[in-house]
Amino acid sequence: MELLPESLRAWVSDIAERMQCPPDFPAIGAMVSLAAVVGRRIGIRPKQRDDWAVVPNLWGAVVGRPGVLKTPALSEAMRPLERLAAVAREAHTAAQREHVGRSELAKAKKDVLRAEMRAKNGRRDDDIILADLAALAEQDAPPVELRYMSNDPTVEKLGELLAANPAGVLVFRDELTGWLRNLDREGRESDRAFYLESWNGTGAYNYDRIGRGTLHIEAATVSVLGGIQPGPLASYVREASTGGRGADGLLQRFQMLVWPDEPRGWVNIDRWPDTDAKNAAFATFERLAGLDPLAVGGGSDDGGLSYLRFALDAQEAFDEWRSDLEARIRAGEPEIIEAHLSKYRSLLPSLALLCHLADKPHGGPVTLAAMLRAADWCEYLEAHARRLYAHGIGADYAAVHALAARIKRGDVKDGATPREVYRNHWAGLDKDAVARALDVLEGCGWLRLAELPTAGRPSLVIRLSPNLEAKS
């Protein structure tokens, strides 16, 4: 719970306790919902002088078998969004009723102006009358409903929602398998491309369709949230790791993905929800839904995306974290891991901004505390990502990663034998797993298996590469 903004902790903890579900589930739902509310209202520039900007947009998924309360936990965490949506619907209904009256009045005024144009009595210039007609047309425009989320939109409809709601929209699917399979279907390549581009939240998108005309989206920003079962997810991991359809980065965009262990025990909890915690959390969402970038110290260039920057001590900590991240991205891990870690360049600034905005109503530069909390988030999420990829790729990957980690820590010495390694009884490294992992690491240049002459059968010894530090 320490990873969450303080204003959300008690609320999320209350949900998890009453439901007896892993707290990871509502925590992910809360953070992705928070990101959807903030959207493009404000971003962060992770450098002090550079114009690199990050929109705090997040994709999240919770992994678990059927019956572990994935959907109920996410639904509870999205209650603040649903309340905001209900208020927006009521306001839209009232605006529609008012629009009916205004529309009739505008129609009468247009009739008068058209009659004046036909009369050509010279009392007013035609250009002035045309300007009046244009002003009436603008006033007569139907009200636009503020939307926060959608469950199963077509890409075309989603584009219309984004054009009317430039801050962004959350797409929620209680089971992401159907959504992923739909994007895999032949003929849906453009849909997949749209979602890939809408993850950044910074790029304009134009639809040109016969019969629909042209639709311009200033900056497509779509958050995605849902649950998924381990089996279907494993096939996408394999595709992404072998250069198949899934190798386009779609999977890696689910940065907020968790696969927690299932609780072993169960306790019947039957009590009222924590009203104070709930109200505090809902108030945070309501405040951020009406966020004024100027009020929190946001800057802007030529009317573009408003932004905050890190405080100086937070900037120093981020630069150090970024240097370590870039080194790990180039450390020779499997490409799918490197691709996933590369997305953390924007993940940490996004999480830092969200935590800062949630807990600091007056804004200002993003604090060191928010940056460190975001770094803890990244460490936690990386552990879940590695579990995901190990499951999808198979035991071989898990064994290779485990043995490589042991070698880097110095637990495996040059000249050790495979038997000495597996007799340590390290997790995931039994006799067969060690043999497979050694074979892979030998192919990667980490080590060489040499035969040592003995009185009986030759014995294999592990000769570590002298350039191991560079390779690792």
C-alpha positions in Angstrom: 0.0 0.0 0.0 3.0 2.3 0.5 3.3 2.6 -3.3 -0.1 4.4 -3.6 -0.7 8.1 -3.0 -1.6 8.7 0.6 -5.1 9.9 -0.3 -5.9 6.5 -1.9 -4.2 4.0 0.5 -7.0 3.6 3.1 -9.6 3.3 0.4 -7.8 0.6 -1.6 -6.8 -1.3 1.6 -10.5 -1.3 2.6 -11.6 -2.7 -0.8 -9.0 -5.5 -0.6 -9.9 -6.4 3.0 -13.6 -6.5 2.4 -13.3 -8.5 -0.8 -10.5 -10.7 0.4 -8.6 -10.2 -2.9 -5.0 -9.4 -3.5 -4.5 -5.6 -2.9 -2.6 -5.5 -6.1 -5.9 -5.7 -8.1 -7.7 -2.6 -6.7 -4.3 -0.7 -6.5 -3.8 -1.1 -10.3 -7.4 -0.2 -11.0 -7.0 3.0 -8.9 -3.8 4.1 -10.5 -5.0 3.6 -14.1 -8.3 5.3 -13.3 -6.3 8.2 -11.8 -4.2 8.4 -15.0 -7.4 8.4 -17.1 -8.8 11.4 -15.1 -5.6 13.4 -15.4 -4.9 12.4 -19.0 -3.7 15.3 -21.1 -4.8 17.9 -18.6 -1.2 18.2 -17.6 2.1 16.3 -18.3 5.6 16.2 -17.1 8.9 17.2 -18.6 11.5 14.8 -17.1 14.5 17.0 -17.9 15.1 20.5 -16.6 15.8 22.1 -20.0 14.7 19.6 -22.7 11.2 19.7 -24.2 10.7 16.0 -23.9 7.1 15.7 -22.5 5.3 12.7 -21.0 1.6 12.4 -20.7 0.7 10.3 -17.6 -1.3 7.7 -19.6 -1.3 4.1 -18.3 -2.4 0.7 -19.5 -3.1 -1.8 -16.7 -4.0 -5.5 -16.4 -4.5 -7.9 -13.6 -3.7 -11.5 -14.2 -5.3 -14.4 -12.4 -7.4 -17.5 -12.9 -11.2 -17.4 -13.0 -12.8 -16.7 -9.6 -10.0 -14.6 -8.0 -12.2 -11.5 -8.1 -10.3 -9.6 -10.8 -13.4 -7.9 -12.2 -15.1 -7.0 -8.9 -11.9 -5.5 -7.6 -11.3 -3.4 -10.7 -15.0 -2.3 -10.8 -14.8 -1.1 -7.2 -11.6 0.8 -8.0 -13.3 2.5 -10.9 -16.2 3.8 -8.8 -14.8 7.4 -8.7 -14.8 7.4 -12.5 -18.3 6.1 -12.6 -19.4 8.9 -10.3 -17.7 11.5 -12.4 -19.4 10.0 -15.5 -22.8 10.0 -13.8 -22.4 13.7 -12.9 -21.4 14.5 -16.5 -24.4 12.6 -17.9 -26.8 14.6 -15.7 -25.1 17.9 -16.8 -25.3 16.8 -20.4 -29.0 15.9 -20.1 -29.7 19.4 -18.6 -27.7 21.0 -21.3 -29.6 19.1 -24.0 -32.9 20.4 -22.6 -31.6 23.9 -22.6 -30.3 23.4 -26.1 -33.8 22.7 -27.4 -34.9 26.1 -26.4 -31.8 27.8 -27.7 -32.1 26.0 -31.0 -35.6 27.2 -31.6 -34.5 30.8 -30.8 -31.5 30.5 -33.1 -33.7 29.1 -35.9 -36.0 32.1 -35.6 -33.1 34.5 -35.7 -31.6 32.7 -38.8 -35.0 33.1 -40.6 -34.9 36.8 -40.0 -31.3 37.1 -41.2 -32.0 35.1 -44.3 -35.1 37.2 -45.1 -32.9 40.3 -44.7 -30.4 38.8 -47.2 -33.2 38.1 -49.7 -34.6 41.6 -49.4 -31.3 43.1 -50.5 -32.5 46.4 -49.0 -29.0 47.6 -48.5 -29.4 48.3 -44.9 -26.7 45.9 -43.9 -23.7 44.5 -45.7 -24.0 40.8 -46.7 -20.7 40.0 -44.9 -22.1 41.2 -41.6 -25.2 39.1 -42.0 -23.0 36.1 -42.9 -20.9 36.7 -39.7 -24.1 36.8 -37.7 -25.3 33.5 -39.2 -22.0 31.9 -38.4 -22.2 33.1 -34.8 -25.7 31.7 -34.5 -24.5 28.3 -35.9 -21.8 28.2 -33.3 -24.2 29.0 -30.5 -26.6 26.4 -31.8 -24.0 23.6 -31.6 -25.3 20.6 -29.6 -23.8 20.1 -26.2 -20.9 17.6 -25.9 -21.0 15.0 -23.2 -17.9 14.8 -21.1 -16.8 11.1 -21.2 -14.3 9.3 -19.0 -14.6 5.7 -20.1 -16.1 3.2 -22.6 -16.4 -0.5 -22.4 -16.5 -1.8 -26.0 -16.2 1.0 -28.5 -15.3 0.5 -32.2 -12.2 2.4 -33.1 -14.3 4.8 -35.2 -16.6 5.6 -32.3 -13.6 5.9 -29.9 -12.1 8.4 -32.3 -15.3 10.5 -32.1 -15.1 10.3 -28.3 -11.5 11.4 -28.3 -12.2 14.3 -30.6 -14.9 15.6 -28.2 -12.8 14.7 -25.1 -9.2 15.7 -25.8 -8.1 14.8 -22.2 -8.5 11.2 -23.1 -10.8 8.2 -22.4 -10.4 4.9 -20.6 -11.3 1.6 -22.3 -12.3 -1.0 -19.7 -12.7 -4.7 -20.6 -13.4 -7.1 -17.8 -11.6 -9.8 -19.9 -8.9 -8.5 -22.1 -8.6 -11.7 -24.1 -11.5 -10.7 -26.4 -10.0 -7.3 -26.9 -6.6 -8.7 -27.8 -8.1 -11.3 -30.2 -10.2 -8.7 -31.9 -7.0 -6.7 -32.6 -5.4 -9.9 -34.0 -8.1 -10.4 -36.6 -7.3 -9.9 -40.2 -8.4 -6.5 -41.4 -8.0 -4.9 -38.0 -4.4 -3.8 -38.5 -5.4 -0.1 -38.5 -7.3 -0.6 -35.2 -4.2 -2.1 -33.6 -2.1 0.8 -35.0 -4.5 3.3 -33.5 -4.2 1.8 -30.0 -0.4 1.6 -30.3 -0.3 5.3 -31.1 -2.9 6.4 -28.6 -0.7 5.0 -25.7 1.7 7.9 -25.9 -1.0 10.6 -25.6 1.1 13.0 -27.6 0.4 12.4 -31.3 -2.3 13.8 -33.5 -4.4 11.3 -35.4 -6.6 11.8 -38.5 -9.3 9.5 -39.8 -10.1 9.7 -43.5 -13.0 7.4 -44.3 -15.5 7.4 -47.2 -18.9 8.1 -45.8 -17.5 9.4 -42.6 -15.3 12.2 -43.9 -12.3 13.4 -41.9 -12.0 13.3 -38.2 -9.1 15.1 -36.5 -8.0 14.1 -33.1 -5.6 16.7 -31.5 -3.8 14.0 -29.5 -5.2 10.5 -29.2 -5.0 9.5 -25.5 -6.5 6.1 -24.6 -6.0 4.3 -21.2 -6.7 0.6 -21.1 -7.6 -1.6 -18.1 -8.9 -5.1 -17.6 -8.3 -8.6 -16.4 -6.8 -11.6 -18.2 -6.2 -15.3 -17.4 -2.7 -16.8 -17.5 -3.4 -19.2 -20.3 -4.4 -16.8 -23.0 -1.8 -14.3 -21.9 1.0 -16.9 -22.3 0.3 -17.1 -26.1 0.8 -13.4 -26.5 4.0 -13.5 -24.6 5.3 -16.3 -26.9 4.3 -14.3 -30.0 6.0 -11.2 -28.6 9.2 -13.1 -27.8 9.5 -14.9 -31.2 8.9 -12.0 -33.5 5.2 -12.8 -34.2 2.2 -10.4 -34.4 2.7 -9.6 -30.7 6.2 -8.2 -31.3 4.9 -4.7 -32.1 5.1 -3.5 -28.5 1.4 -3.8 -27.6 2.2 -6.2 -24.7 4.9 -4.0 -23.3 2.5 -1.0 -23.1 0.8 -2.8 -20.3 3.3 -1.4 -17.8 0.8 -1.6 -14.9 0.5 -5.4 -15.1 0.4 -7.5 -12.0 0.2 -11.2 -11.4 0.1 -11.6 -7.6 0.0 -14.9 -5.7 -3.5 -15.9 -4.6 -4.3 -15.5 -0.9 -4.0 -18.8 0.9 -6.5 -18.1 3.6 -10.0 -16.5 3.6 -11.8 -14.6 6.2 -15.5 -13.7 6.0 -15.6 -9.9 6.2 -19.0 -8.3 6.5 -18.8 -4.7 7.5 -19.7 -1.3 6.1 -17.2 0.3 3.8 -14.8 2.9 5.3 -16.8 6.0 4.3 -14.1 8.4 5.3 -11.5 6.7 3.2 -13.9 6.4 0.3 -14.8 10.1 0.5 -11.2 11.1 0.6 -10.3 9.1 -2.5 -13.4 10.3 -4.4 -12.5 13.9 -3.5 -9.1 13.4 -5.0 -10.6 12.2 -8.3 -13.1 15.0 -8.4 -10.3 17.6 -7.8 -8.1 16.2 -10.5 -11.1 16.0 -13.0 -11.3 19.8 -12.7 -7.6 20.4 -12.6 -6.4 23.9 -13.7 -2.8 23.5 -14.9 -2.0 27.1 -14.0 -3.2 26.6 -10.4 -0.7 23.9 -9.9 2.2 25.8 -11.5 2.0 24.2 -14.9 4.0 25.8 -17.7 3.1 25.7 -21.4 4.7 26.5 -24.8 2.5 28.3 -27.3 -0.7 26.9 -25.8 0.5 23.2 -26.0 0.5 20.6 -23.4 0.8 22.0 -19.9 3.6 20.5 -17.8 5.4 20.3 -14.5 9.1 19.4 -14.0 10.9 17.7 -11.2 12.2 19.6 -8.2 16.0 19.8 -8.2 16.6 17.0 -5.7 14.0 14.8 -7.5 15.7 15.6 -10.8 19.1 14.4 -9.5 17.5 11.2 -8.2 15.7 10.6 -11.5 18.9 11.2 -13.6 20.7 8.6 -11.4 17.8 6.1 -11.8 17.6 6.8 -15.6 21.4 6.1 -15.9 20.9 2.7 -14.2 17.9 1.9 -16.3 19.7 2.7 -19.6 22.6 0.4 -18.5 20.2 -2.4 -17.8 18.4 -2.0 -21.1 21.8 -2.6 -22.8 22.9 -5.4 -20.5 22.1 -8.2 -23.0 18.9 -9.5 -21.5 16.3 -11.1 -23.9 14.9 -8.5 -26.3 11.4 -8.8 -24.9 12.7 -7.8 -21.4 14.8 -4.9 -22.8 11.7 -3.7 -24.8 9.6 -3.8 -21.6 12.2 -1.9 -19.5 12.5 0.7 -22.2 8.9 1.8 -21.5 9.9 2.6 -18.0 11.5 5.8 -19.3 8.0 7.3 -19.4 6.5 5.1 -16.7 8.4 6.5 -13.8 7.7 10.2 -14.7 4.0 9.3 -15.2 3.7 7.7 -11.8 5.7 10.4 -10.1 3.4 13.1 -11.5 0.2 11.2 -10.6 1.4 10.6 -7.0 2.4 14.3 -6.7 -0.9 15.6 -8.1 -2.9 13.3 -5.8 -1.2 14.3 -2.6 -0.2 17.9 -3.3 -3.3 19.9 -4.2 -1.2 23.1 -4.6 1.1 21.4 -7.1 4.5 22.9 -7.7 7.5 20.9 -8.9 7.3 17.1 -8.6 8.8 16.2 -5.3 11.6 13.8 -4.4 9.1 11.7 -2.4 6.9 11.3 -5.4 9.9 10.4 -7.6 11.1 7.7 -5.1 7.6 6.3 -4.8 7.5 6.0 -8.5 10.9 4.2 -8.5 9.5 1.7 -6.0 6.5 1.2 -8.3 8.9 0.4 -11.2 10.8 -2.1 -9.1 7.6 -3.8 -8.0 6.1 -3.9 -11.6 9.4 -5.3 -13.0 9.1 -8.3 -10.7 5.6 -9.0 -12.0 6.7 -8.5 -15.6 9.5 -11.0 -15.2 7.0 -13.5 -13.8 4.8 -12.9 -16.9 7.6 -13.4 -19.4 8.9 -16.4 -17.6 5.5 -18.0 -17.7 4.9 -17.2 -21.4 8.3 -18.2 -22.7 8.6 -21.2 -20.5 10.8 -22.7 -17.8 13.9 -22.4 -20.0 13.8 -18.6 -19.8 13.2 -18.6 -16.1 16.1 -20.9 -15.5 18.4 -18.9 -17.7 17.5 -15.7 -15.9 17.9 -17.3 -12.5 21.3 -18.7 -13.3 22.5 -15.5 -15.0 21.5 -13.6 -11.8 23.5 -16.0 -9.7 26.5 -15.6 -11.9 26.3 -11.8 -11.8 26.1 -11.9 -8.0 29.2 -14.1 -7.8 27.4 -17.2 -6.5 28.8 -19.3 -9.4 32.6 -19.3 -9.5 34.8 -19.9 -12.4 35.7 -23.6 -12.5 32.5 -24.8 -10.7 30.8 -27.9 -12.0 27.1 -28.1 -13.1 26.6 -30.6 -10.2 27.9 -28.1 -7.7 25.5 -25.5 -9.1 22.3 -27.6 -8.9 23.3 -29.0 -5.5 22.8 -25.5 -4.0 19.0 -26.2 -4.4 18.4 -22.7 -5.7 14.8 -21.9 -6.8 14.1 -23.0 -10.4 17.6 -24.5 -10.8 17.3 -28.3 -10.5 19.6 -30.6 -12.5 17.7 -30.4 -15.8 17.1 -26.6 -15.5 20.8 -26.0 -14.9 21.8 -28.0 -17.9 19.4 -26.0 -20.2 20.5 -22.7 -18.7 24.2 -23.5 -19.2 23.6 -24.4 -22.8 21.8 -21.1 -23.5 24.4 -19.0 -21.6 27.2 -20.7 -23.5 25.5 -19.7 -26.7 25.3 -16.1 -25.4 29.0 -16.0 -24.7 28.7 -15.8 -20.9 30.6 -19.0 -20.3 32.2 -22.1 -21.8 31.7 -25.7 -20.8 35.1 -27.4 -20.7 35.9 -31.1 -20.3 38.2 -31.9 -17.4 40.0 -35.2 -17.8 39.5 -37.6 -14.9 40.3 -41.3 -14.3 36.7 -42.1 -15.4 34.4 -40.1 -17.6 35.5 -36.5 -18.4 33.9 -34.0 -16.0 32.4 -30.7 -17.2 33.5 -27.5 -15.6 32.1 -23.9 -16.1 34.7 -21.4 -17.4 33.2 -17.9 -17.1 33.9 -15.4 -19.8 36.7 -13.0 -18.9 34.5 -10.2 -20.4 31.5 -11.2 -18.3 31.0 -7.7 -16.9 30.6 -6.3 -20.4 28.4 -9.1 -21.5 26.1 -9.0 -18.5 
